[in-house]
Amino acid sequence: MITLDNVELRHGRRVILSGLSGTIAAGSLIALIGANGSGKTTLLRALAGLHPLANGRIDRDGLQAADIALLAQGSHLDRSFPITCRDVVALAATRLGPFRAIGRDNLAATTAALGRVGLAEMATRPIQALSAGQFQRVLFARTIVQDAKLILLDEPFTAVDAATTRLLLSVIRDWHAQGRTVIVVLHDMDLVRLHFPRTLLLTSQSAQWDRFPDPGRRAA
């Protein structure tokens, strides 16, 4: 369980979010929603331990950095760098850096993850040759091999087609079924209503927890 106690977040002197309290049960599937500038990305980064708190406390119940995977909006990977899909994913699997050999188990995990996102036949293709949707699938494969207990996704369906969205939603449902905690920043309310049994709405420096009336739907 993750506990947020009177959390306040700032950028410089500007307050982004204040007075956020609540609990996130282990295994929750939550859509994080709100207007642009309401603090969604900053809150994800704070949950990952990458943004300092101006006030309050986040208790991660013993989760370590290696237990948390953050898929940020817009990857910082240089798409012009000559690296293959398999290598991008394998680096996350090994967590050892680019100059260490990939072990047999890590290679198997990488191959399985690429297969799960429909890119098994593109493992040796350079990332610069990928479409936006294919590259997002690679990033999901990286997240799969991280094997994290807490998965944070920032607008993961931006600039991808409907088929890719459906595939990535199925990966999210897998994570939920495995008991992982998944928090996803979204703007598409149709996706939220269909696939996410709980929401956290950020608005006007405040927050509101909500649960849709039928949590037994596909993603519950």
MDAnalysis code that builds the backbone (N, CA, C; Angstrom):
import MDAnalysis as mda
import numpy as np

u = mda.Universe.empty(660, n_residues=220, atom_resindex=np.repeat(np.arange(220), 3), trajectory=True)
u.add_TopologyAttr("name", ["N", "CA", "C"] * 220)
u.add_TopologyAttr("resid", np.arange(1, 221))
u.add_TopologyAttr("resname", ["MET", "ILE", "THR", "LEU", "ASP", "ASN", "VAL", "GLU", "LEU", "ARG", "HIS", "GLY", "ARG", "ARG", "VAL", "ILE", "LEU", "SER", "GLY", "LEU", "SER", "GLY", "THR", "ILE", "ALA", "ALA", "GLY", "SER", "LEU", "ILE", "ALA", "LEU", "ILE", "GLY", "ALA", "ASN", "GLY", "SER", "GLY", "LYS", "THR", "THR", "LEU", "LEU", "ARG", "ALA", "LEU", "ALA", "GLY", "LEU", "HIS", "PRO", "LEU", "ALA", "ASN", "GLY", "ARG", "ILE", "ASP", "ARG", "ASP", "GLY", "LEU", "GLN", "ALA", "ALA", "ASP", "ILE", "ALA", "LEU", "LEU", "ALA", "GLN", "GLY", "SER", "HIS", "LEU", "ASP", "ARG", "SER", "PHE", "PRO", "ILE", "THR", "CYS", "ARG", "ASP", "VAL", "VAL", "ALA", "LEU", "ALA", "ALA", "THR", "ARG", "LEU", "GLY", "PRO", "PHE", "ARG", "ALA", "ILE", "GLY", "ARG", "ASP", "ASN", "LEU", "ALA", "ALA", "THR", "THR", "ALA", "ALA", "LEU", "GLY", "ARG", "VAL", "GLY", "LEU", "ALA", "GLU", "MET", "ALA", "THR", "ARG", "PRO", "ILE", "GLN", "ALA", "LEU", "SER", "ALA", "GLY", "GLN", "PHE", "GLN", "ARG", "VAL", "LEU", "PHE", "ALA", "ARG", "THR", "ILE", "VAL", "GLN", "ASP", "ALA", "LYS", "LEU", "ILE", "LEU", "LEU", "ASP", "GLU", "PRO", "PHE", "THR", "ALA", "VAL", "ASP", "ALA", "ALA", "THR", "THR", "ARG", "LEU", "LEU", "LEU", "SER", "VAL", "ILE", "ARG", "ASP", "TRP", "HIS", "ALA", "GLN", "GLY", "ARG", "THR", "VAL", "ILE", "VAL", "VAL", "LEU", "HIS", "ASP", "MET", "ASP", "LEU", "VAL", "ARG", "LEU", "HIS", "PHE", "PRO", "ARG", "THR", "LEU", "LEU", "LEU", "THR", "SER", "GLN", "SER", "ALA", "GLN", "TRP", "ASP", "ARG", "PHE", "PRO", "ASP", "PRO", "GLY", "ARG", "ARG", "ALA", "ALA"])
u.atoms.positions = np.array([
    [0.841, -1.187, 0.000],
    [0.000, 0.000, 0.000],
    [0.880, 1.242, 0.000],
    [0.494, 2.230, -0.797],
    [1.173, 3.520, -0.832],
    [0.277, 4.527, -0.125],
    [0.857, 5.270, 0.800],
    [0.103, 6.258, 1.562],
    [0.618, 7.651, 1.244],
    [-0.306, 8.533, 0.876],
    [0.025, 9.934, 0.635],
    [-0.587, 10.756, 1.763],
    [0.237, 11.541, 2.422],
    [-0.196, 12.295, 3.595],
    [0.095, 13.780, 3.371],
    [-0.959, 14.541, 3.044],
    [-0.862, 16.000, 2.889],
    [0.260, 16.396, 1.934],
    [0.327, 15.720, 0.795],
    [1.414, 15.940, -0.163],
    [1.248, 17.293, -0.858],
    [2.339, 18.031, -0.904],
    [2.382, 19.293, -1.654],
    [3.553, 19.243, -2.615],
    [3.296, 19.636, -3.879],
    [4.319, 19.609, -4.918],
    [4.456, 21.002, -5.520],
    [5.690, 21.386, -5.801],
    [5.956, 22.698, -6.374],
    [6.951, 22.593, -7.518],
    [6.875, 23.573, -8.407],
    [7.946, 23.848, -9.359],
    [8.472, 25.230, -9.008],
    [9.661, 25.276, -8.449],
    [10.146, 26.543, -7.941],
    [9.270, 27.003, -6.787],
    [8.771, 28.223, -6.884],
    [7.890, 28.741, -5.849],
    [6.419, 28.480, -6.156],
    [6.142, 27.974, -7.348],
    [4.743, 27.784, -7.753],
    [4.212, 26.456, -7.217],
    [3.104, 26.516, -6.498],
    [2.471, 25.311, -5.972],
    [1.710, 24.620, -7.113],
    [2.037, 23.357, -7.346],
    [1.370, 22.575, -8.384],
    [0.190, 21.805, -7.803],
    [0.392, 21.249, -6.633],
    [-0.615, 20.406, -5.998],
    [-0.421, 20.486, -4.491],
    [-1.508, 20.550, -3.752],
    [-1.371, 20.623, -2.305],
    [-2.495, 19.848, -1.628],
    [-2.198, 19.383, -0.410],
    [-3.194, 18.728, 0.420],
    [-3.661, 17.380, -0.068],
    [-2.830, 16.675, -0.837],
    [-3.237, 15.368, -1.362],
    [-2.980, 14.287, -0.313],
    [-4.042, 13.639, 0.104],
    [-3.939, 12.524, 1.039],
    [-4.785, 11.365, 0.535],
    [-4.367, 10.166, 0.850],
    [-5.121, 8.985, 0.461],
    [-4.221, 7.771, 0.407],
    [-4.805, 6.642, 0.097],
    [-4.051, 5.397, 0.009],
    [-4.282, 4.735, -1.340],
    [-3.252, 4.073, -1.812],
    [-3.311, 3.298, -3.045],
    [-3.022, 1.855, -2.664],
    [-4.038, 1.026, -2.698],
    [-3.869, -0.365, -2.303],
    [-2.992, -1.105, -3.314],
    [-2.226, -2.053, -2.831],
    [-1.427, -2.891, -3.723],
    [-2.335, -3.576, -4.725],
    [-1.931, -3.564, -5.987],
    [-2.724, -4.194, -7.032],
    [-3.781, -3.302, -7.628],
    [-3.807, -2.019, -7.259],
    [-4.795, -1.091, -7.798],
    [-4.502, -0.772, -9.260],
    [-5.570, -0.472, -9.995],
    [-5.470, 0.032, -11.359],
    [-6.174, 1.383, -11.380],
    [-5.401, 2.456, -11.531],
    [-5.910, 3.808, -11.331],
    [-5.605, 4.669, -12.542],
    [-6.609, 5.414, -12.999],
    [-6.413, 6.443, -14.011],
    [-6.221, 7.775, -13.300],
    [-5.156, 8.459, -13.635],
    [-4.865, 9.780, -13.082],
    [-5.282, 10.809, -14.124],
    [-6.299, 11.612, -13.793],
    [-6.896, 12.508, -14.778],
    [-6.898, 13.940, -14.249],
    [-7.120, 14.882, -15.163],
    [-7.161, 16.287, -14.786],
    [-6.697, 17.142, -15.943],
    [-6.934, 18.448, -15.821],
    [-6.565, 19.376, -16.876],
    [-5.053, 19.484, -17.008],
    [-4.598, 19.974, -18.158],
    [-3.177, 20.236, -18.326],
    [-2.702, 21.202, -17.248],
    [-1.550, 20.907, -16.674],
    [-0.997, 21.763, -15.632],
    [-1.499, 21.465, -14.235],
    [-2.319, 20.420, -14.088],
    [-2.877, 20.114, -12.767],
    [-1.922, 19.305, -11.899],
    [-0.806, 18.858, -12.467],
    [0.206, 18.180, -11.658],
    [0.298, 16.682, -11.850],
    [-0.318, 16.147, -12.905],
    [-0.342, 14.690, -13.085],
    [1.064, 14.124, -13.272],
    [1.816, 14.696, -14.201],
    [3.169, 14.203, -14.445],
    [4.054, 14.394, -13.222],
    [3.923, 15.536, -12.564],
    [4.722, 15.799, -11.370],
    [4.404, 14.799, -10.266],
    [3.128, 14.448, -10.119],
    [2.756, 13.459, -9.109],
    [3.349, 12.095, -9.436],
    [3.309, 11.684, -10.708],
    [3.938, 10.415, -11.079],
    [5.415, 10.422, -10.708],
    [6.096, 11.509, -11.029],
    [7.523, 11.605, -10.715],
    [7.763, 11.576, -9.205],
    [6.861, 12.196, -8.445],
    [6.992, 12.156, -6.988],
    [6.788, 10.742, -6.466],
    [5.815, 10.030, -7.015],
    [5.592, 8.645, -6.614],
    [6.810, 7.777, -6.914],
    [7.502, 8.108, -7.999],
    [8.711, 7.364, -8.366],
    [9.933, 7.811, -7.584],
    [9.783, 8.858, -6.771],
    [10.915, 9.362, -6.008],
    [11.819, 10.294, -6.785],
    [11.309, 10.842, -7.907],
    [12.125, 11.680, -8.777],
    [11.808, 13.167, -8.654],
    [10.795, 13.513, -7.877],
    [10.458, 14.922, -7.652],
    [10.303, 15.131, -6.149],
    [11.028, 16.089, -5.588],
    [10.966, 16.268, -4.128],
    [9.620, 16.818, -3.677],
    [9.221, 16.443, -2.478],
    [7.995, 16.957, -1.897],
    [8.276, 18.300, -1.237],
    [7.389, 19.274, -1.469],
    [7.488, 20.549, -0.767],
    [6.948, 20.414, 0.645],
    [6.026, 19.482, 0.815],
    [5.446, 19.249, 2.134],
    [4.784, 17.877, 2.108],
    [4.534, 17.305, 3.278],
    [3.836, 16.036, 3.374],
    [4.764, 14.842, 3.252],
    [4.164, 13.708, 2.982],
    [4.907, 12.440, 3.032],
    [4.287, 11.437, 2.069],
    [5.143, 10.644, 1.413],
    [4.711, 9.485, 0.636],
    [5.380, 8.257, 1.230],
    [4.566, 7.338, 1.753],
    [5.065, 6.087, 2.311],
    [4.840, 4.995, 1.274],
    [5.925, 4.468, 0.723],
    [5.840, 3.458, -0.332],
    [5.859, 2.035, 0.224],
    [5.746, 1.877, 1.512],
    [5.612, 0.563, 2.144],
    [6.762, -0.364, 1.760],
    [7.970, 0.176, 1.770],
    [9.142, -0.658, 1.528],
    [9.561, -0.793, 0.083],
    [8.820, -0.213, -0.858],
    [9.215, -0.290, -2.258],
    [10.546, 0.417, -2.464],
    [11.446, -0.232, -3.204],
    [12.729, 0.353, -3.554],
    [12.685, 0.871, -4.999],
    [13.719, 1.602, -5.383],
    [13.756, 2.162, -6.734],
    [13.585, 1.084, -7.801],
    [14.174, -0.082, -7.573],
    [14.087, -1.166, -8.554],
    [12.683, -1.759, -8.655],
    [11.821, -1.457, -7.687],
    [10.446, -1.966, -7.699],
    [9.498, -1.053, -8.458],
    [10.008, 0.080, -8.967],
    [9.161, 1.092, -9.589],
    [9.609, 1.308, -11.030],
    [8.651, 1.273, -11.956],
    [8.926, 1.552, -13.366],
    [8.106, 2.761, -13.791],
    [8.783, 3.746, -14.360],
    [8.119, 4.951, -14.855],
    [8.324, 5.045, -16.358],
    [7.217, 5.019, -17.102],
    [7.271, 5.247, -18.545],
    [6.809, 6.682, -18.768],
    [7.792, 7.546, -19.006],
    [7.502, 8.973, -19.102],
    [6.873, 9.311, -20.446],
    [6.162, 10.432, -20.469],
    [5.584, 10.922, -21.713],
    [6.699, 11.483, -22.573],
    [6.881, 10.904, -23.758],
    [7.972, 11.353, -24.607],
    [9.284, 10.789, -24.093],
    [9.811, 9.787, -24.776],
    [11.028, 9.136, -24.304],
    [12.237, 10.038, -24.505],
    [13.202, 9.917, -23.591],
    [14.448, 10.663, -23.722],
    [15.476, 9.885, -24.549],
    [15.097, 8.711, -25.035],
    [16.002, 7.953, -25.881],
    [16.230, 8.695, -27.191],
    [17.478, 8.759, -27.618],
    [17.818, 9.397, -28.885],
    [17.477, 8.425, -30.015],
    [16.423, 8.753, -30.761],
    [15.967, 7.840, -31.810],
    [16.977, 7.704, -32.942],
    [17.945, 8.611, -33.021],
    [18.946, 8.518, -34.084],
    [20.117, 7.616, -33.699],
    [20.171, 7.200, -32.435],
    [21.272, 6.347, -31.978],
    [21.136, 4.960, -32.610],
    [22.212, 4.388, -33.128],
    [22.131, 3.095, -33.816],
    [22.005, 1.930, -32.840],
    [20.796, 1.687, -32.362],
    [20.550, 0.613, -31.411],
    [19.271, -0.105, -31.831],
    [19.228, -1.399, -31.636],
    [18.085, -2.177, -32.065],
    [17.004, -2.229, -30.987],
    [15.822, -2.659, -31.409],
    [14.727, -2.849, -30.456],
    [15.138, -3.803, -29.342],
    [15.772, -4.900, -29.717],
    [16.171, -5.897, -28.721],
    [17.135, -5.306, -27.709],
    [18.098, -4.499, -28.166],
    [19.079, -3.927, -27.252],
    [18.433, -2.923, -26.303],
    [17.488, -2.132, -26.811],
    [16.801, -1.168, -25.945],
    [16.095, -1.895, -24.804],
    [15.416, -2.975, -25.130],
    [14.689, -3.723, -24.117],
    [15.656, -4.475, -23.205],
    [16.693, -5.049, -23.771],
    [17.638, -5.841, -22.987],
    [18.366, -5.006, -21.951],
    [18.624, -3.740, -22.259],
    [19.300, -2.889, -21.280],
    [18.451, -2.727, -20.026],
    [17.134, -2.687, -20.195],
    [16.254, -2.618, -19.027],
    [16.217, -3.951, -18.298],
    [16.347, -5.041, -19.040],
    [16.312, -6.365, -18.423],
    [17.554, -6.614, -17.579],
    [18.707, -6.167, -18.073],
    [19.951, -6.451, -17.365],
    [20.190, -5.483, -16.212],
    [19.800, -4.219, -16.419],
    [20.089, -3.143, -15.460],
    [21.580, -3.057, -15.165],
    [22.382, -3.452, -16.138],
    [23.823, -3.482, -15.914],
    [24.580, -2.470, -16.767],
    [23.881, -1.781, -17.667],
    [24.543, -0.834, -18.533],
    [24.921, -1.450, -19.865],
    [25.402, -0.637, -20.799],
    [25.587, -1.086, -22.172],
    [26.812, -1.937, -22.433],
    [27.711, -2.091, -21.474],
    [28.963, -2.794, -21.753],
    [29.049, -4.141, -21.049],
    [27.910, -4.684, -20.652],
    [27.875, -5.992, -20.029],
    [27.141, -6.955, -20.946],
    [27.557, -8.199, -20.922],
    [26.928, -9.208, -21.764],
    [25.497, -9.483, -21.285],
    [24.632, -9.798, -22.253],
    [23.242, -10.139, -21.939],
    [23.179, -11.640, -21.653],
    [22.759, -11.984, -20.445],
    [22.665, -13.385, -20.093],
    [21.519, -14.088, -20.780],
    [21.537, -15.415, -20.724],
    [20.517, -16.211, -21.391],
    [19.123, -15.904, -20.855],
    [18.993, -15.784, -19.529],
    [17.679, -15.497, -18.953],
    [17.176, -14.124, -19.372],
    [18.078, -13.137, -19.378],
    [17.684, -11.794, -19.779],
    [17.311, -11.743, -21.256],
    [18.026, -12.483, -22.067],
    [17.695, -12.536, -23.484],
    [16.322, -13.176, -23.690],
    [16.029, -14.210, -22.928],
    [14.724, -14.857, -23.031],
    [13.610, -13.903, -22.603],
    [13.858, -13.147, -21.518],
    [12.859, -12.178, -21.062],
    [12.648, -11.089, -22.097],
    [13.731, -10.646, -22.731],
    [13.632, -9.623, -23.763],
    [12.838, -10.128, -24.957],
    [13.126, -11.338, -25.384],
    [12.416, -11.915, -26.524],
    [10.937, -12.081, -26.224],
    [10.620, -12.540, -25.017],
    [9.222, -12.716, -24.626],
    [8.490, -11.383, -24.577],
    [9.156, -10.347, -24.063],
    [8.519, -9.032, -23.964],
    [8.254, -8.448, -25.337],
    [9.200, -8.579, -26.245],
    [8.976, -8.089, -27.604],
    [7.845, -8.861, -28.275],
    [7.776, -10.155, -28.029],
    [6.674, -10.931, -28.573],
    [5.335, -10.499, -28.008],
    [5.309, -10.155, -26.718],
    [4.053, -9.743, -26.084],
    [3.497, -8.469, -26.706],
    [4.371, -7.586, -27.183],
    [3.897, -6.336, -27.782],
    [3.889, -6.402, -29.309],
    [4.015, -7.611, -29.851],
    [3.877, -7.795, -31.293],
    [5.073, -7.371, -32.107],
    [6.266, -7.386, -31.519],
    [7.458, -6.949, -32.242],
    [8.520, -8.043, -32.327],
    [8.136, -9.289, -32.208],
    [9.114, -10.378, -32.217],
    [9.946, -10.381, -33.500],
    [9.311, -10.085, -34.611],
    [10.022, -10.129, -35.892],
    [10.818, -8.861, -36.169],
    [10.721, -7.879, -35.278],
    [11.427, -6.613, -35.478],
    [12.527, -6.421, -34.452],
    [12.937, -7.492, -33.792],
    [13.906, -7.379, -32.698],
    [15.214, -6.739, -33.138],
    [15.664, -7.028, -34.341],
    [16.955, -6.503, -34.802],
    [16.814, -5.221, -35.615],
    [15.610, -4.674, -35.686],
    [15.411, -3.435, -36.439],
    [15.872, -2.249, -35.595],
    [16.584, -1.280, -36.189],
    [17.001, -0.093, -35.425],
    [15.793, 0.747, -35.023],
    [15.860, 1.371, -33.866],
    [14.707, 2.121, -33.380],
    [14.405, 3.327, -34.254],
    [15.383, 3.828, -34.997],
    [15.136, 4.980, -35.853],
    [14.217, 4.630, -37.020],
    [14.032, 3.340, -37.285],
    [13.164, 2.915, -38.389],
    [11.732, 2.650, -37.942],
    [11.437, 2.861, -36.662],
    [10.120, 2.529, -36.127],
    [9.146, 3.692, -36.256],
    [7.870, 3.350, -36.376],
    [6.820, 4.353, -36.285],
    [6.637, 4.738, -34.819],
    [5.841, 5.767, -34.574],
    [5.588, 6.193, -33.192],
    [4.938, 5.077, -32.389],
    [3.980, 4.383, -33.008],
    [3.309, 3.294, -32.312],
    [4.236, 2.132, -32.023],
    [5.091, 1.784, -32.965],
    [6.044, 0.696, -32.756],
    [7.054, 1.051, -31.659],
    [7.487, 2.302, -31.644],
    [8.436, 2.712, -30.613],
    [7.788, 2.667, -29.225],
    [6.509, 3.037, -29.153],
    [5.816, 2.950, -27.870],
    [5.703, 1.498, -27.416],
    [5.530, 0.590, -28.350],
    [5.515, -0.838, -28.000],
    [6.862, -1.272, -27.425],
    [7.948, -0.764, -28.003],
    [9.281, -1.067, -27.465],
    [9.394, -0.579, -26.026],
    [8.882, 0.625, -25.756],
    [8.947, 1.161, -24.398],
    [8.120, 0.315, -23.435],
    [6.979, -0.205, -23.899],
    [6.186, -1.106, -23.059],
    [6.951, -2.401, -22.813],
    [7.641, -2.914, -23.846],
    [8.448, -4.120, -23.652],
    [9.547, -3.876, -22.616],
    [10.170, -2.694, -22.651],
    [11.157, -2.335, -21.626],
    [10.532, -2.380, -20.236],
    [9.315, -1.861, -20.137],
    [8.641, -1.840, -18.839],
    [8.303, -3.251, -18.375],
    [7.922, -4.114, -19.315],
    [7.617, -5.508, -18.965],
    [8.829, -6.171, -18.316],
    [10.004, -6.022, -18.911],
    [11.172, -6.739, -18.388],
    [11.694, -6.132, -17.084],
    [11.277, -4.909, -16.770],
    [11.679, -4.348, -15.475],
    [11.034, -5.094, -14.311],
    [9.908, -5.763, -14.583],
    [9.273, -6.625, -13.584],
    [8.989, -5.864, -12.293],
    [8.445, -4.647, -12.430],
    [8.243, -3.773, -11.278],
    [6.922, -4.068, -10.582],
    [6.876, -3.726, -9.300],
    [5.646, -3.870, -8.527],
    [4.731, -2.665, -8.703],
    [5.329, -1.485, -8.922],
    [4.585, -0.251, -9.153],
    [4.936, 0.263, -10.537],
    [3.917, 0.400, -11.402],
    [4.127, 0.816, -12.785],
    [3.396, 2.132, -13.008],
    [4.134, 3.145, -13.451],
    [3.609, 4.489, -13.651],
    [3.735, 4.844, -15.129],
    [2.616, 5.141, -15.774],
    [2.591, 5.403, -17.211],
    [2.022, 6.792, -17.456],
    [2.778, 7.630, -18.167],
    [2.353, 9.004, -18.420],
    [1.866, 9.135, -19.867],
    [0.547, 9.187, -20.025],
    [-0.098, 9.321, -21.337],
    [0.491, 8.327, -22.350],
    [0.365, 7.048, -22.084],
    [1.036, 6.043, -22.924],
    [0.411, 5.839, -24.291],
    [-0.780, 6.396, -24.539],
    [-1.445, 6.161, -25.821],
    [-1.386, 7.364, -26.754],
    [-0.586, 8.358, -26.409],
    [-0.450, 9.537, -27.255],
    [0.229, 9.166, -28.575],
    [-0.370, 9.594, -29.672],
    [0.206, 9.424, -31.021],
    [0.323, 7.966, -31.450],
    [-0.512, 7.085, -30.895],
    [-0.528, 5.700, -31.375],
    [-1.914, 5.387, -31.932],
    [-1.973, 4.396, -32.813],
    [-3.243, 4.077, -33.459],
    [-4.109, 3.206, -32.549],
    [-5.341, 2.956, -33.009],
    [-6.305, 2.224, -32.187],
    [-5.835, 0.799, -31.906],
    [-5.228, 0.144, -32.900],
    [-4.769, -1.235, -32.707],
    [-3.675, -1.297, -31.640],
    [-2.752, -0.337, -31.676],
    [-1.694, -0.302, -30.664],
    [-2.269, 0.000, -29.293],
    [-3.239, 0.903, -29.238],
    [-3.882, 1.209, -27.957],
    [-4.518, -0.036, -27.359],
    [-5.223, -0.802, -28.182],
    [-5.858, -2.036, -27.678],
    [-4.812, -3.014, -27.169],
    [-3.715, -3.155, -27.900],
    [-2.660, -4.080, -27.480],
    [-2.046, -3.636, -26.152],
    [-1.733, -2.351, -26.033],
    [-1.098, -1.865, -24.814],
    [-2.056, -1.925, -23.628],
    [-3.340, -1.713, -23.870],
    [-4.331, -1.893, -22.805],
    [-4.345, -3.343, -22.315],
    [-4.157, -4.281, -23.223],
    [-4.140, -5.685, -22.809],
    [-2.911, -5.977, -21.941],
    [-1.797, -5.301, -22.217],
    [-0.611, -5.451, -21.366],
    [-0.898, -4.889, -19.978],
    [-1.564, -3.745, -19.921],
    [-1.923, -3.145, -18.634],
    [-2.846, -4.079, -17.858],
    [-3.803, -4.703, -18.546],
    [-4.692, -5.651, -17.864],
    [-3.902, -6.842, -17.332],
    [-2.896, -7.288, -18.075],
    [-2.029, -8.369, -17.578],
    [-1.342, -7.962, -16.276],
    [-0.777, -6.763, -16.266],
    [-0.100, -6.293, -15.053],
    [-1.064, -6.260, -13.875],
    [-2.271, -5.768, -14.124],
    [-3.270, -5.696, -13.060],
    [-3.609, -7.095, -12.560],
    [-3.800, -8.040, -13.477],
    [-4.132, -9.413, -13.095],
    [-3.003, -10.061, -12.293],
    [-1.771, -9.620, -12.530],
    [-0.619, -10.160, -11.799],
    [-0.457, -9.535, -10.416],
    [-1.329, -8.593, -10.069],
    [-1.277, -7.967, -8.754],
    [-0.358, -6.777, -8.659],
    [0.110, -6.266, -9.787],
    [0.953, -5.074, -9.768],
    [0.070, -3.829, -9.614],
    [0.617, -2.785, -9.061],
    [-0.076, -1.514, -8.947],
    [0.237, -0.690, -10.182],
    [-0.802, -0.243, -10.882],
    [-0.622, 0.478, -12.144],
    [-1.370, 1.803, -12.064],
    [-0.659, 2.895, -12.316],
    [-1.252, 4.234, -12.329],
    [-0.949, 4.852, -13.686],
    [-1.996, 5.296, -14.381],
    [-1.869, 5.742, -15.767],
    [-2.455, 7.139, -15.918],
    [-1.665, 8.071, -16.427],
    [-2.179, 9.395, -16.762],
    [-2.909, 9.310, -18.092],
    [-4.157, 9.783, -18.104],
    [-4.990, 9.702, -19.309],
    [-5.806, 10.974, -19.487],
    [-6.149, 11.238, -20.759],
    [-7.086, 12.317, -21.084],
    [-8.360, 11.779, -21.710],
    [-8.296, 10.592, -22.286],
    [-9.447, 10.013, -22.987],
    [-10.399, 9.393, -21.963],
    [-11.513, 10.085, -21.704],
    [-12.428, 9.618, -20.671],
    [-13.161, 8.347, -21.079],
    [-13.314, 8.098, -22.369],
    [-13.928, 6.836, -22.791],
    [-13.052, 5.655, -22.363],
    [-11.732, 5.781, -22.533],
    [-10.819, 4.729, -22.085],
    [-10.877, 4.579, -20.571],
    [-10.943, 5.702, -19.880],
    [-10.998, 5.656, -18.416],
    [-12.232, 4.887, -17.959],
    [-13.389, 5.211, -18.513],
    [-14.643, 4.576, -18.078],
    [-14.675, 3.094, -18.411],
    [-14.078, 2.718, -19.538],
    [-14.146, 1.326, -19.971],
    [-13.136, 0.421, -19.277],
    [-11.995, 0.969, -18.896],
    [-10.893, 0.101, -18.492],
    [-10.318, 0.352, -17.100],
    [-10.716, 1.431, -16.436],
    [-10.076, 1.771, -15.165],
    [-11.125, 1.894, -14.066],
    [-11.088, 0.982, -13.098],
    [-12.114, 0.961, -12.059],
    [-11.968, 2.064, -11.023],
    [-10.819, 2.746, -10.961],
    [-10.643, 3.806, -9.981],
    [-9.920, 4.981, -10.630],
    [-10.259, 6.199, -10.212],
    [-9.629, 7.390, -10.755],
    [-9.149, 8.293, -9.635],
    [-8.166, 9.111, -9.968],
    [-7.753, 10.216, -9.116],
    [-7.784, 11.460, -9.984],
    [-8.699, 12.379, -9.673],
    [-8.883, 13.610, -10.435],
    [-8.139, 14.740, -9.740],
    [-7.223, 15.377, -10.481],
    [-6.502, 16.531, -9.970],
    [-7.086, 17.784, -10.600],
    [-7.424, 18.759, -9.767],
    [-8.011, 19.989, -10.281],
    [-7.823, 21.115, -9.286],
    [-7.421, 22.273, -9.790],
    [-7.324, 23.499, -8.983],
    [-6.559, 23.260, -7.683],
    [-5.392, 22.625, -7.802],
    [-4.520, 22.364, -6.666],
    [-5.182, 21.473, -5.609],
    [-6.171, 20.688, -6.030],
    [-6.811, 19.751, -5.121],
    [-6.968, 18.416, -5.833],
    [-7.502, 17.436, -5.130],
    [-7.633, 16.103, -5.714],
    [-8.895, 15.438, -5.207],
    [-9.417, 14.546, -6.037],
    [-10.620, 13.806, -5.665],
    [-10.471, 12.369, -6.120],
    [-10.564, 11.451, -5.154],
    [-10.562, 10.036, -5.474],
    [-11.969, 9.629, -5.880],
    [-12.081, 8.750, -6.858],
    [-13.397, 8.302, -7.302],
    [-13.287, 6.863, -7.760],
    [-14.417, 6.201, -7.749],
    [-14.495, 4.832, -8.240],
    [-15.723, 4.740, -9.124],
    [-15.546, 4.193, -10.309],
    [-16.690, 4.052, -11.191],
    [-17.659, 3.026, -10.621],
    [-18.970, 3.168, -10.934],
    [-19.960, 2.349, -10.251],
    [-19.890, 0.869, -10.547],
    [-19.206, 0.480, -11.594],
    [-19.135, -0.944, -11.934],
    [-17.672, -1.376, -12.012],
    [-17.025, -1.650, -10.885],
    [-15.607, -2.048, -10.912],
    [-15.399, -3.463, -11.419],
    [-16.455, -4.163, -11.808],
    [-16.308, -5.522, -12.306],
    [-16.155, -5.603, -13.803],
    [-15.915, -4.477, -14.443],
    [-15.722, -4.510, -15.875],
    [-14.397, -5.133, -16.249],
    [-14.067, -5.068, -17.524],
    [-12.947, -5.847, -18.049],
    [-11.657, -5.654, -17.266],
    [-11.394, -4.435, -16.838],
    [-10.094, -4.167, -16.213],
    [-10.131, -4.272, -14.702],
    [-11.262, -4.638, -14.122],
    [-11.359, -4.616, -12.663],
    [-10.505, -5.708, -12.047],
])
